[in-house]
Amino acid sequence: MRLMFLAALLLPLPAQAFTAQNGMTAVQTGPSEISVIHDVRRADTDYWCAAGDFAQRALGLPGKTRIWRASPKPRGAGEGIIFTLDPAKAAKGAGLSQFGSGQRDGSIPAAMAVGSYCRVIVPYFD
């Protein structure tokens, strides 16, 4: 029994899920990739919030860290969005155009994603 427990500790663990402040779930799916899991009734900006919150709180990156959308537009029904910290992996034409973001490459700083797009969502009950 003890040997089985120790063997279980050696198995690779799945990526740790992170709950962003808007209630969405994000996970790190690669060295520079953040996947935000699909959630019904959410706008694309809610996904940016979750990615920025993950970058800052889960990865400990500074607020000035830039985030790009890696998933091409449009997002299919039932699909989440993948974001990247690597500009070479950015999907062409899938970023945000923001005044004051400092760059026109579709990226925004993590702090701007959190400060501009994070809002508390009240659960919808049928």
C-alpha angles and dihedrals in degrees: 000000000000091000091054090052092051091047090052090056090058095056116101113262123227118251111284112251116230124204110216121216090260090057097254122131123239131179135183107246100174142003091285102011129104119188118202110202120234115266124182121247094017128135122224089252089062088060090051089052092053093047092049093046090049092050092052105036105026099035096031093228121157119261092248091065107121122231127201130190109247097183113085120238136284103051110222123233110280094012127124124214128254118214129191139205089206115085090205089065096050117124110241113251094001100104133090128269107219130171110230096017090117098231135060097210097101094261129116131192116262091240091055091050090053097040096045104034110027113103131155111255118213108219116251115231122196 
